[in-house]
């Protein structure tokens, strides 16, 4: 299948992507949904929920600083109370 092809091509399996995201998210934020599209590049779309605007700002900062993510692009957000938005990014496998 597609995941086997992706793994054979040296692309990151979903478990590795999820683990890396979990390492950087603050406690007050979570990824509610993650879509991974394998093609010439690995495209991610994350539905992110943060407890408040402060937690959202920290989440976005951490995602932008991840060495595995490029082109981090947050969608529209409402900053009153809980913040829910979609973030698109491109996953780039880098050697450790």
C-alpha positions as CSV (number, residue, x, y, z in Angstrom):
1,X,0.0,0.0,0.0
2,X,0.8,3.7,0.1
3,X,2.3,3.6,3.6
4,X,4.6,0.7,2.6
5,X,5.7,2.7,-0.5
6,X,6.4,5.8,1.7
7,X,8.4,3.8,4.2
8,X,10.4,2.1,1.4
9,X,11.1,5.5,0.0
10,X,12.6,6.6,3.3
11,X,9.7,8.8,4.3
12,X,8.5,9.1,7.8
13,X,5.9,6.7,9.0
14,X,2.9,8.2,10.8
15,X,4.1,7.0,14.2
16,X,7.3,9.0,13.9
17,X,5.4,12.1,12.9
18,X,3.0,11.8,15.8
19,X,5.8,11.2,18.3
20,X,7.7,14.2,17.1
21,X,4.6,16.4,17.3
22,X,3.8,15.1,20.8
23,X,7.3,16.0,22.0
24,X,6.8,19.7,21.2
25,X,3.2,20.4,22.1
26,X,2.6,22.2,25.4
27,X,0.3,20.5,27.9
28,X,-2.5,23.0,27.2
29,X,-2.7,22.0,23.5
30,X,-3.5,18.9,21.5
31,X,-3.7,17.7,17.9
32,X,-7.3,16.6,17.5
33,X,-6.9,15.3,14.0
34,X,-3.9,14.7,11.8
35,X,-4.0,14.1,8.1
36,X,-0.8,12.9,6.3
37,X,-0.6,13.0,2.5
38,X,2.3,11.2,0.9
39,X,3.4,12.4,-2.5
40,X,6.5,14.2,-3.8
41,X,6.6,15.6,-0.3
42,X,4.8,14.8,2.9
43,X,2.0,17.3,3.6
44,X,0.4,17.5,7.1
45,X,-2.9,19.1,8.1
46,X,-3.5,19.3,11.8
47,X,-6.6,20.3,13.7
48,X,-5.1,21.9,16.8
49,X,-7.0,22.8,20.0
50,X,-5.4,25.0,22.6
51,X,-6.8,25.9,26.0
52,X,-6.4,29.6,25.4
53,X,-4.6,32.2,23.2
54,X,-1.4,32.0,25.3
55,X,-1.3,28.2,24.8
56,X,-2.0,28.6,21.1
57,X,0.8,31.2,20.7
58,X,3.2,28.7,22.4
59,X,2.0,25.8,20.2
60,X,2.5,27.8,17.0
61,X,5.9,28.9,18.1
62,X,7.0,25.4,18.8
63,X,5.6,24.0,15.6
64,X,7.4,26.7,13.6
65,X,10.7,25.8,15.4
66,X,10.5,22.1,14.7
67,X,13.3,21.1,12.5
68,X,11.1,18.5,10.8
69,X,8.4,21.0,9.7
70,X,8.6,23.7,7.0
71,X,6.0,26.0,5.6
72,X,3.9,26.0,8.8
73,X,0.7,27.8,8.0
74,X,-2.0,28.4,10.6
75,X,-5.6,28.8,9.5
76,X,-8.2,31.3,10.8
77,X,-8.5,31.4,14.6
78,X,-10.8,32.9,17.2
79,X,-8.8,34.0,20.3
80,X,-11.6,34.2,22.8
81,X,-11.4,31.2,25.1
82,X,-10.4,27.9,23.6
83,X,-8.5,28.2,20.3
84,X,-9.3,25.7,17.5
85,X,-7.7,26.0,14.1
86,X,-6.1,24.0,11.3
87,X,-2.4,24.1,10.7
88,X,-0.8,23.0,7.4
89,X,2.8,22.1,7.1
90,X,5.3,20.2,5.1
91,X,7.3,17.4,6.8
92,X,11.0,17.2,6.0
93,X,12.9,14.1,7.1
94,X,16.3,15.2,8.5
95,X,19.0,13.0,9.9
96,X,19.6,13.3,13.6
